[in-house]
Amino acid sequence: MLNRQKDSFRASWAACFLAAEVALAVPLAYAEEAGRSDVEGAAQFSVPAELGFVVDSWRPAQPSAPVIVYLQEAHTNRSAQWHLVEILRRLIDQHGLQLILVEGGEGHVGLTRLRAYGTPEIRKGVVDKYLNAGMIGAEEYLDITTEVPLTLWGVERVELYDQQADAFLEAERLQAAAQAPLDEVRRAVEALKRAVFDPALLELDDHMAAFGAQELELGAYVEALSSLATRQGLGLEAVPNVARLIRLHGLEGGLEVQAVSAEHTKVISRLAGRLAPEELDALLERARQMKAGELAKERYYAQLAQTATTHEIDWSAYPNLSRYLTYLEERAAVNTAGVAEELPHLAQQLRGSLATDTDSQQLLALADEVEVVTGCAQLRLTSEEAQRLASLRTEDLASRWARTLNTLAERHGLPTGSFEGLEALQRALPAFRRFYEVARRRDEALAANAIDKVRASGERIAVLITGGFHSDRITRALRDQGFGVVLVAPRVDHPTDDRLYHAVLRYKEGLISSNEVFALTNR
């Protein structure tokens, strides 16, 4: 549950604190420090909120090192794929992107040859349905439908890709048998929590579960943890980014969008009568860039405040505009990766302070194991959880879980259970664990091949596209080699259809026809 909060944080961040925004463009964290023209241009790349958001970014170790924009693909998710198309268009138009590195293939995997079949409009009419069905990706769509010179390069080791596909299909075959005993155990755990946990620990657990399921917004979750920490006498010194986020939430509550807009118009009107024509043109151009997402809002408003002061306009006479600038500066200072790391840390601190008796501690430990094994069986573990899985003792899982659950149930007057299905789950676990072991080796190969290709190409900016599951390990490898990395997640407007995802995988393995995939998109 604790590790899953990082994914929930990333999903929540783009939607959080936007009440005062028409659209949010998030510049790279090192935009002011890149130090050379081409990478500085890449560093100014921003993602409008309607397309996605920058999860995190890291400066290159040396000014001559390339920047890799790492796009987290949501496989077969229609809205995410179309948003990725537009993000790639921006990189092509604004930064001359030509090299796109992808999973799922090895070497040249481009589809440029298909451009010979009709105009871009005709080609688009044909392949739209393939993108909607998840049978091609955003980069392949652009390679077919545009005239832009692109290189699509597969960074797989094909044998590892095939091994993981086989492991996925084997695990998928065992999922149904594993789910029933897991559901039984989870029901028993939830019943025990109501009997074993004190009210404060139960409140914390409910908040964590709601946030992990994306049923609780980031701001509300942070406030809930802060309130519990205050009640427990825990300070926020160890979580400075969370503390800043709490201050930011308070600032946002005092913003009035219409008042900010009205004061902005008044300042511009007053400046228009005092600025030289070329200065006014420069100011209007900065405003255009800000609205287009090409200039960070905090930078625009800071420059506006400086210009107003220079021309003897009292900035303090515009309290809403002043408050908005403070809000923007605070928001820009938030380290999103730091918050993602600190939220689970704060939750863990709170658990430790609230779980003071042996039964609560024992139940929490078991609940965490159940969470990891459930994620394993559903093939949705984060890379950190996959590491925990590797160290988890599973050879006696069935007997150990049943014994703990029944002992606690008897002690607290609840019904015991047989948990007979746990033996089937234990037998299936090696297949699930194999999927994650192959994934680890595959990530190493993806990172190494991506590094080699970018260096050989001489490109100063490239895109890497993989599923989000792979991003932690690969990002770490790229950073270790000195690359600048911008991690970008597309906006997802609706959940991924797991049936479609599995169908596309089977289609790519030659197990079903394209018509069977299209049939799912027409339901």
C-alpha positions in Angstrom: 0.0 0.0 0.0 2.8 2.4 0.8 4.6 2.1 -2.5 1.4 2.4 -4.4 1.0 5.9 -3.0 3.7 7.0 -5.4 1.6 6.1 -8.4 -1.5 7.7 -6.8 0.5 10.8 -6.2 1.6 11.0 -9.8 -1.9 10.5 -11.0 -3.2 13.2 -8.6 -0.5 15.8 -9.1 -1.7 17.1 -12.5 -5.2 17.7 -11.3 -4.2 19.2 -7.9 -4.2 22.9 -7.2 -5.5 23.9 -10.6 -8.6 25.9 -9.4 -6.9 29.1 -10.3 -5.6 27.9 -13.7 -7.2 27.7 -17.1 -4.3 25.4 -18.2 -1.1 24.4 -16.5 2.2 24.1 -18.3 5.0 22.5 -16.3 8.5 23.4 -17.4 11.5 21.3 -16.7 13.1 21.7 -13.2 16.5 22.6 -14.8 15.1 25.1 -17.4 17.2 28.0 -15.9 20.4 26.0 -15.6 20.9 24.0 -18.8 23.7 26.2 -20.0 23.6 25.6 -23.8 21.1 26.5 -26.5 19.8 23.2 -27.8 19.4 21.5 -24.4 18.1 24.8 -23.0 15.5 24.6 -25.7 14.6 21.1 -24.7 14.5 22.2 -21.1 11.8 24.7 -22.0 9.6 21.9 -23.3 6.3 22.0 -21.3 3.2 19.8 -21.2 -0.2 21.5 -21.2 -2.5 20.1 -18.6 -4.9 18.9 -21.2 -2.2 16.5 -22.6 -0.3 15.3 -19.5 2.3 16.4 -17.0 6.0 16.3 -16.2 6.4 13.7 -13.4 10.0 14.7 -12.7 13.1 15.9 -14.4 16.9 15.7 -13.9 19.6 17.9 -15.4 22.3 16.3 -17.6 25.6 15.7 -15.7 27.5 17.6 -18.3 26.4 20.4 -20.7 27.2 18.1 -23.7 25.0 15.2 -22.5 21.8 14.5 -24.3 18.3 14.9 -22.9 15.9 12.0 -23.1 12.2 12.7 -22.8 10.8 9.5 -21.3 7.1 9.1 -22.1 5.2 6.6 -19.8 2.9 4.8 -22.2 -0.5 3.7 -21.1 -0.9 0.7 -23.4 -4.2 0.4 -25.3 -5.6 3.4 -23.5 -7.3 5.5 -26.2 -7.2 8.9 -24.5 -3.6 8.5 -23.4 -2.4 7.5 -26.9 -4.0 10.5 -28.5 -2.4 12.7 -25.9 1.0 11.1 -26.6 0.5 11.9 -30.3 0.1 15.6 -29.5 3.0 15.5 -27.0 5.3 14.0 -29.7 4.1 16.6 -32.2 5.2 19.4 -29.8 8.6 17.8 -29.4 8.9 17.5 -33.2 7.7 21.0 -33.9 9.5 22.8 -31.1 12.7 20.8 -30.7 13.3 19.0 -34.0 12.8 15.5 -32.5 13.8 12.7 -34.9 14.9 9.7 -32.7 12.2 7.8 -30.9 13.2 4.7 -28.9 10.5 2.1 -28.2 10.0 -1.2 -26.4 8.6 -4.2 -28.2 11.1 -4.4 -31.1 14.8 -4.5 -32.0 16.6 -2.1 -34.4 14.7 -0.3 -37.1 10.9 -0.6 -36.4 9.6 2.4 -38.3 6.6 2.3 -40.7 7.7 5.1 -43.0 7.2 2.7 -46.0 3.5 3.0 -45.5 3.6 6.7 -46.4 3.6 5.6 -50.0 0.0 4.6 -49.7 -2.0 7.8 -50.2 -2.0 11.3 -48.8 -1.6 11.9 -45.0 -5.4 12.4 -44.8 -6.0 9.0 -46.5 -3.5 7.3 -44.3 -5.0 8.9 -41.2 -8.4 7.7 -42.1 -7.1 4.1 -42.3 -4.9 4.0 -39.1 -7.1 6.0 -36.7 -8.9 2.8 -35.7 -5.7 0.9 -35.2 -4.5 3.6 -32.7 -8.0 3.5 -31.0 -7.7 -0.2 -30.6 -4.2 -0.1 -29.2 -2.8 -2.1 -32.1 -0.3 0.6 -32.9 1.3 3.3 -30.6 1.4 7.0 -30.9 4.9 7.1 -32.4 3.8 4.6 -35.1 0.7 6.6 -35.9 2.9 9.7 -36.5 5.4 7.7 -38.5 2.6 6.7 -40.9 0.5 9.8 -41.1 3.1 12.6 -41.3 5.9 13.5 -43.6 8.4 14.3 -40.8 11.7 12.4 -40.9 11.5 10.1 -37.9 13.7 7.1 -36.7 11.8 4.6 -34.7 14.3 2.3 -33.0 13.5 -0.7 -30.9 15.6 -1.1 -27.8 14.6 -4.7 -26.9 16.5 -7.8 -26.6 14.0 -9.9 -28.5 14.5 -13.1 -26.5 13.8 -11.3 -23.2 10.7 -9.7 -24.7 9.5 -13.1 -25.8 10.2 -14.5 -22.4 8.2 -11.9 -20.7 5.3 -12.3 -23.1 5.3 -16.0 -22.4 5.5 -15.3 -18.6 2.6 -12.9 -18.9 0.4 -15.4 -20.7 1.3 -18.1 -18.2 0.5 -15.8 -15.3 -2.7 -14.7 -16.9 -3.8 -18.3 -17.2 -3.3 -18.7 -13.4 -4.9 -15.4 -12.3 -8.5 -16.7 -11.9 -7.4 -19.5 -9.5 -5.3 -17.1 -7.5 -8.0 -14.4 -7.2 -10.6 -16.3 -5.1 -8.3 -17.2 -2.2 -6.9 -13.7 -2.2 -10.4 -12.2 -2.0 -11.1 -14.5 0.9 -8.0 -13.4 2.7 -8.6 -9.7 2.0 -12.1 -9.9 3.4 -10.7 -11.6 6.6 -8.1 -8.9 6.9 -10.6 -6.0 6.5 -12.9 -7.6 9.1 -10.0 -8.0 11.5 -8.9 -4.3 11.0 -12.3 -3.2 12.4 -11.8 -5.4 15.5 -8.1 -4.9 16.1 -7.1 -1.3 15.0 -7.9 1.6 17.3 -10.0 4.4 15.7 -7.0 6.6 14.7 -5.1 3.7 13.0 -8.3 2.6 11.2 -8.8 6.2 10.1 -5.2 6.3 8.7 -5.7 2.9 7.0 -8.9 4.0 5.3 -7.3 7.2 4.1 -4.3 5.3 2.6 -6.6 2.8 0.9 -8.8 5.6 -0.6 -5.8 7.5 -1.9 -4.2 4.3 -3.3 -7.4 3.7 -5.2 -7.5 7.3 -6.4 -10.8 7.9 -4.5 -9.2 10.6 -2.3 -7.7 13.7 -3.9 -4.1 14.6 -3.1 -4.9 17.8 -1.2 -7.4 16.0 1.1 -5.0 13.1 1.7 -2.1 15.4 2.6 -4.4 17.3 5.0 -5.6 14.1 6.6 -2.0 12.9 7.2 -1.0 16.4 8.5 -4.0 16.4 10.9 -3.1 12.9 12.2 0.6 13.9 12.6 -0.4 16.9 14.6 -2.6 14.8 16.9 0.2 12.3 17.3 2.8 15.1 18.1 4.8 14.2 14.9 6.5 17.2 13.3 6.9 17.6 9.5 10.6 18.4 9.6 11.4 15.1 8.0 9.0 15.7 5.1 9.7 19.3 4.0 8.2 18.9 0.5 4.9 17.6 2.1 5.0 20.6 4.4 5.4 23.0 1.4 2.5 21.2 -0.3 0.3 21.9 2.8 1.2 25.6 2.6 0.5 25.6 -1.1 -2.9 24.1 -0.5 -3.6 26.9 2.0 -2.6 29.6 -0.5 -4.8 28.1 -3.2 -7.8 28.3 -0.9 -7.4 32.1 -0.8 -7.2 32.6 -4.6 -10.1 34.2 -6.5 -9.7 33.6 -10.3 -11.8 36.4 -11.4 -10.1 38.9 -9.1 -6.7 37.8 -10.3 -7.8 38.2 -13.9 -9.3 41.7 -13.2 -6.1 42.9 -11.5 -3.9 41.5 -14.3 -6.0 43.5 -16.8 -5.6 46.7 -14.8 -1.8 46.3 -14.5 -1.5 45.7 -18.2 -3.7 48.7 -19.0 -1.6 51.0 -16.8 1.6 49.7 -18.3 0.3 50.2 -21.8 0.4 54.0 -21.1 3.9 54.0 -19.7 5.9 51.5 -21.9 7.7 52.3 -25.1 6.1 50.4 -28.1 8.9 47.8 -28.2 8.6 47.2 -24.5 4.8 46.8 -24.8 5.3 44.3 -27.7 7.8 42.3 -25.6 5.3 42.2 -22.7 2.5 41.0 -24.9 4.7 38.4 -26.5 5.6 37.1 -23.0 1.9 36.9 -22.2 1.3 35.0 -25.4 4.1 32.6 -24.6 2.7 32.1 -21.1 -0.8 31.3 -22.4 0.7 28.9 -25.0 2.6 27.0 -22.3 6.0 28.2 -23.6 6.8 30.4 -20.6 6.3 29.3 -17.0 3.6 31.3 -15.3 5.6 32.1 -12.2 8.3 33.5 -14.5 5.8 35.6 -16.4 4.2 37.1 -13.4 7.5 37.7 -11.6 8.7 39.7 -14.7 5.3 41.5 -14.7 5.8 42.5 -11.1 9.3 43.7 -11.8 8.2 45.7 -14.8 5.3 47.3 -12.9 7.7 48.3 -10.0 10.2 49.7 -12.5 7.5 52.0 -14.0 6.3 53.1 -10.5 3.2 51.0 -10.3 2.5 49.9 -6.7 2.4 46.1 -6.9 1.0 45.9 -3.4 -2.1 47.6 -4.6 -3.0 44.4 -6.4 -3.3 41.9 -3.5 -5.0 39.1 -5.5 -2.3 39.3 -8.2 0.4 39.4 -5.5 -1.1 36.4 -3.7 -1.2 34.5 -7.1 2.5 35.2 -7.7 3.4 33.9 -4.3 1.3 30.8 -5.0 3.0 30.2 -8.3 6.4 30.6 -6.8 5.6 28.1 -4.0 4.2 25.7 -6.5 7.3 25.9 -8.6 9.4 25.1 -5.5 7.5 21.9 -4.8 9.7 18.9 -5.6 7.2 16.4 -6.9 9.6 13.4 -6.6 10.3 14.5 -3.0 6.6 14.6 -2.2 6.1 11.1 -3.8 8.9 9.8 -1.6 7.8 11.6 1.6 4.1 10.7 1.6 4.7 7.0 2.2 7.4 7.9 4.7 5.0 10.0 6.6 2.3 7.4 6.4 4.8 4.8 7.7 5.7 7.1 10.6 2.1 7.4 11.5 1.5 3.7 11.4 4.4 3.1 13.7 3.1 5.6 16.2 -0.4 4.3 16.1 0.2 0.5 16.0 1.4 0.1 19.5 0.1 -3.4 20.3 1.3 -6.7 19.0 -2.0 -7.7 17.3 -2.1 -4.4 15.3 1.6 -4.8 14.3 1.1 -8.4 13.3 -2.0 -7.6 11.2 -0.3 -4.6 9.5 2.6 -6.8 8.5 0.2 -9.5 7.1 -1.9 -6.8 5.3 1.2 -5.5 3.6 2.2 -9.0 2.4 -1.3 -9.5 1.1 -1.1 -6.2 -0.8 2.2 -7.2 -2.5 1.0 -10.7 -3.4 -2.3 -9.4 -4.7 -0.4 -6.9 -6.9 1.9 -9.7 -8.0 -1.1 -11.9 -9.0 -2.7 -9.0 -10.9 0.6 -8.2 -12.6 0.5 -4.5 -11.4 3.4 -4.2 -8.9 5.6 -1.2 -8.9 9.3 -1.9 -9.3 9.8 -1.2 -5.6 7.1 -3.7 -4.7 8.6 -6.2 -7.1 11.9 -5.9 -5.1 9.9 -6.6 -1.9 8.3 -9.6 -3.6 11.7 -11.1 -4.4 12.6 -11.1 -0.6 9.1 -12.3 0.5 9.0 -15.7 2.2 6.4 -17.6 0.1 7.3 -21.3 0.7 5.0 -21.5 3.7 2.7 -18.6 2.8 -0.5 -20.7 2.9 0.0 -22.1 6.3 1.5 -18.9 7.8 -1.4 -16.6 6.6 -4.1 -19.1 7.7 -2.5 -19.5 11.1 -2.2 -15.8 11.7 -5.7 -14.9 10.5 -7.3 -17.6 12.6 -5.3 -16.8 15.7 -6.3 -13.2 15.5 -9.9 -14.1 14.7 -10.2 -16.3 17.7 -8.7 -13.7 20.0 -11.1 -11.0 18.8 -14.3 -13.1 18.6 -14.5 -13.4 14.9 -15.3 -16.5 12.7 -12.3 -18.5 11.5 -11.8 -19.7 8.0 -10.4 -22.7 6.2 -8.4 -20.7 3.6 -8.0 -23.9 1.6 -7.5 -22.0 -1.7 -4.2 -20.6 -0.4 -2.4 -23.8 -1.5 -3.3 -23.1 -5.1 -2.1 -19.5 -4.7 1.2 -20.7 -3.3 1.7 -23.1 -6.2 1.0 -20.3 -8.7 3.3 -17.8 -7.1 6.5 -19.0 -8.9 4.9 -18.2 -12.3 4.0 -14.7 -11.1 7.5 -14.1 -9.7 9.0 -15.3 -13.0 7.2 -12.5 -14.8 8.9 -9.9 -12.5 12.3 -11.5 -12.7 12.3 -11.4 -16.5 11.0 -7.8 -16.3 14.0 -6.8 -14.2 16.5 -8.3 -16.8 14.5 -6.8 -19.6 14.7 -3.3 -18.0 18.5 -3.6 -17.9 18.6 -4.5 -21.6 16.2 -1.7 -22.5 18.3 0.9 -20.7 21.6 -0.3 -22.1 20.3 -0.4 -25.7 18.7 3.1 -25.3 22.0 4.5 -24.0 24.0 2.9 -26.8 21.6 4.2 -29.6 21.5 7.8 -28.3 25.2 8.0 -28.1 25.7 6.4 -31.5 23.2 8.7 -33.1 24.7 12.0 -31.8 21.2 13.4 -31.2 21.0 16.0 -28.4 17.3 15.1 -27.7 15.5 11.8 -28.0 12.3 10.2 -26.8 12.0 6.9 -25.0 8.6 5.3 -24.8 7.8 2.4 -22.4 5.1 1.3 -20.0 5.2 3.1 -16.7 6.2 -0.1 -14.9 9.7 0.1 -16.4 10.4 3.7 -15.8 12.0 3.6 -12.3 14.8 1.3 -13.1 15.4 2.7 -16.6 15.4 6.3 -15.4 17.9 5.4 -12.7 20.2 3.8 -15.4 19.9 6.8 -17.7 20.7 9.2 -14.9 23.7 7.1 -13.8 25.1 7.5 -17.3 24.8 11.3 -17.1 21.8 11.9 -19.4 19.2 14.5 -18.7 15.8 12.9 -18.2 12.3 14.3 -18.4 9.7 11.8 -17.2 6.3 12.6 -18.7 3.0 11.0 -18.1 0.1 11.5 -20.6 -3.3 12.5 -19.3 -5.6 9.5 -19.0 -9.3 10.4 -19.3 -10.7 7.0 -18.7 -9.5 3.6 -17.3 -7.6 1.2 -19.5 -9.8 -1.7 -20.6 -7.9 -4.8 -19.4 -9.7 -7.0 -21.8 -8.5 -4.9 -24.7 -4.9 -4.9 -23.3 -4.8 -8.7 -23.0 -6.5 -9.1 -26.5 -3.8 -6.9 -28.1 -1.0 -8.9 -26.5 -2.6 -12.1 -27.7 -3.0 -10.5 -31.2 0.7 -9.6 -31.3 1.6 -13.1 -30.3 -0.5 -14.4 -33.2 -3.1 -16.0 -31.0 -6.2 -14.0 -32.2 -7.1 -12.0 -35.3 -7.3 -8.2 -35.7 -11.1 -8.5 -36.1 -11.4 -10.0 -32.6 -9.5 -6.9 -31.2 -11.7 -4.5 -33.2 -14.8 -6.2 -31.9 -13.8 -5.2 -28.3 -13.5 -1.5 -29.3 -17.0 -1.5 -30.8 -18.8 -2.7 -27.7 
